Amino acid sequence: MSEKIVVGLDGSGSGARAVDYAKKLGALIGSCELILVYVVEWSPFSFQTPEENAERHKRRQEEIKQAMDRVVTPAVDGLKKEGFETRGVVRHGDVADTLERVAVEEKAVQIVVARASDTGFASRIFGSSTANLVMNASVPVTVVS
């Protein structure tokens, strides 16, 4: 049976570092599937006009397609060329909650993410997505720098 590792992508160098580390883990494990997950952040608490609500579904579909085309598909294709079993997922939601949900749905044994260098007032008050994931995940989380 193949183990599964969820890898958080963000379209930046930090996502690439998470993929690189997941490749090392996958090689060590042997039979392993890497599930690359890109999360389009969305808050149910944002206020929207009726016009924005009418366009919401269309925008979500466009965002998913854009993330797949620009970030996820190239990463998946690259891993497949290297011989890794992999696939990509794009979801809307809170980053930490969504990565945890995908890990549970997929019965993953681990989540790999990269530490963001985001430091500011908001992250001090609300915490970072990475910190929230580490504190609340049901599987081990590896955070690469």
C-alpha positions in Angstrom: 0.0 0.0 0.0 1.3 3.4 -0.9 1.6 6.1 1.8 0.4 9.6 1.1 2.0 12.9 1.9 0.2 16.2 1.5 2.4 19.1 0.3 1.3 22.7 0.7 2.0 24.8 -2.4 1.8 28.6 -2.6 3.3 29.4 -5.9 6.5 30.8 -4.4 10.0 29.6 -3.5 8.7 28.4 -0.2 6.3 26.0 -1.9 9.2 24.7 -4.0 11.2 24.0 -0.8 8.3 22.0 0.6 8.1 20.0 -2.6 11.9 19.3 -2.5 11.7 18.0 1.1 8.6 15.9 0.3 10.6 14.3 -2.6 13.3 13.3 -0.1 10.7 11.8 2.2 9.0 10.1 -0.7 12.3 8.5 -1.8 13.0 7.3 1.7 9.5 5.8 2.1 9.5 4.1 -1.3 5.9 3.5 -2.3 4.6 7.0 -1.8 2.1 9.5 -3.4 2.7 13.2 -3.1 -0.5 15.2 -3.1 0.2 18.8 -4.0 -2.4 21.2 -2.5 -2.8 24.8 -3.4 -5.3 26.7 -1.2 -6.9 29.9 -2.5 -7.5 31.7 0.7 -11.1 32.7 1.3 -12.8 34.0 4.4 -16.5 33.5 5.1 -16.3 36.6 7.2 -15.6 39.0 4.4 -18.5 41.3 3.5 -19.7 41.2 -0.1 -22.2 43.1 -2.1 -25.1 41.3 -3.8 -23.2 41.8 -7.1 -20.1 40.2 -5.7 -22.1 37.3 -4.5 -23.6 36.8 -8.0 -20.1 36.7 -9.4 -18.6 34.6 -6.6 -19.0 31.1 -8.2 -17.5 32.3 -11.5 -14.5 33.9 -9.7 -13.9 30.8 -7.7 -13.8 28.6 -10.8 -11.4 31.1 -12.5 -9.2 31.1 -9.4 -9.1 27.3 -9.4 -8.2 27.1 -13.1 -5.5 29.8 -12.7 -3.9 28.1 -9.7 -4.0 24.7 -11.5 -2.5 26.2 -14.7 0.2 28.4 -13.1 1.3 26.5 -10.0 -0.1 22.9 -9.5 0.1 21.3 -13.0 3.7 22.4 -13.7 4.8 21.1 -10.3 2.9 17.8 -10.8 4.3 17.4 -14.3 7.8 18.0 -13.0 7.5 15.4 -10.3 6.0 12.8 -12.7 9.0 13.3 -15.0 11.2 12.5 -12.0 9.2 9.3 -11.4 7.1 10.3 -8.4 3.5 9.3 -8.1 1.7 12.6 -7.6 -1.4 14.6 -8.3 -2.6 18.1 -7.5 -5.6 19.6 -5.7 -6.8 23.2 -5.5 -9.3 24.2 -2.9 -10.8 27.4 -1.5 -10.7 28.1 2.3 -8.5 28.7 5.2 -5.0 27.3 4.5 -4.5 25.4 7.8 -8.1 23.9 7.8 -8.0 23.0 4.2 -4.6 21.2 4.4 -5.8 19.3 7.4 -9.1 18.4 5.7 -7.3 17.1 2.6 -4.9 15.1 4.8 -7.8 13.4 6.6 -9.7 12.8 3.4 -6.7 11.2 1.7 -5.6 9.3 4.8 -2.2 11.0 4.5 0.6 10.1 6.9 2.2 13.5 6.9 1.8 17.2 5.8 4.8 19.1 4.5 4.7 22.9 4.3 7.3 25.7 4.2 7.5 28.4 6.7 6.5 31.8 5.4 8.5 34.8 6.3 5.4 36.8 6.9 5.9 38.8 10.1 3.5 41.5 10.9 0.8 42.7 13.2 -1.9 40.4 11.8 0.3 37.3 12.2 1.1 38.3 15.8 -2.5 38.7 16.6 -4.1 35.8 14.7 -1.1 33.5 14.2 0.2 32.2 11.0 -1.4 29.5 8.9 1.7 27.3 9.5 1.4 27.7 13.3 -2.3 26.9 13.2 -1.7 23.8 11.1 1.0 22.5 13.4 -1.1 23.0 16.5 -4.3 21.5 15.1 -3.3 18.8 12.5 -4.2 15.2 13.1 -1.0 13.9 11.4 2.6 15.0 11.8 3.5 18.3 10.1 7.0 19.0 8.8 7.8 22.7 8.4 10.8 23.5 6.2 12.5 26.8 6.2 
